């Protein structure tokens, strides 16, 4: 998070980046979400796969109930950004 805050500080008007831990999705994805730009709006989300080291990004609205596993969440329309 310190690296993200340093990068954000390079642009005028940006304060510290706030990303809150959302929870674990699918047993291996640690998901963090930002704050919405407008009240009630969607928020940026990113996820780290603790087993493979994969990183994905998406929106808070893309964290939805899993279609076949009761009580589980799924990352929908997230894009793998590393590797």
N, C-alpha and C positions, 0 to 999 in steps of 0.2 A: 504494500500500500504506500510505503514511502516513495517508491519510484513513481507511482502514478501521481501522487501529490506533487512531486518535483516537476513532472512533465506538465501538469495542469497549471502550475504556477508560472510557466513560461508565457502564458497567454494573458493579456490584460483582463481584469475583471473576474478571473477565476480564483476562488478561494480553495481551501482544502477540499479534496474529493471525499464524499461520504459514501461508503459502501458498508452496509450492514449484513451480517451473516444471516442468510435466510434459513439454511438448514441443509441436510443431506438428502439428495434426491437419487433414487435408484440404488442406494447402498454405497455408491462410490463417488458421486458428484457432490462436491462442496460448493454451494451456490451463495453468491453475494449479490445484493441488489442495491442500487443507488436510490436517491430520492427523486420523486417526480418533479419535472420542471414546473408544472402547474398542479394545483390541488386536484386530486382525483385522477390525474393523468397517469400514463404508463411510465415505467422506469426501466433504465438499463440494468441488465443482469449479466453476470459472467460466472462461469462454473469451471472448477478444476476437477479432473478425474484423478482420484488419489491412487488408483491402480496403474494407470497407463501414463499419467502425466499430461494428458490431453487438456487443452483449454478451449472453451466454447463461449460464445456470447449470444445474447438474445434479449428478450424483453420479459418483464415480470409477468405480463399477460400470457407468456408462453410456458409458464410453469403451471401445468394442469393435472387433474387427476388422471392416473394411468387408465387406458381404456379397458384393460383386462385384469389388472391386479388391484383388488379392492384395498383401499387405504394407502396406496402408493401414489407418488407423483411422477410425472414425466416431463422432460424438457422438449417442448414442441417448437419447431422453427428456430432452433438454435443453430449457429454456424460454427463449425470447428475452425479455430484460428491458429492452433498450434498442436502438434504437427499434422 
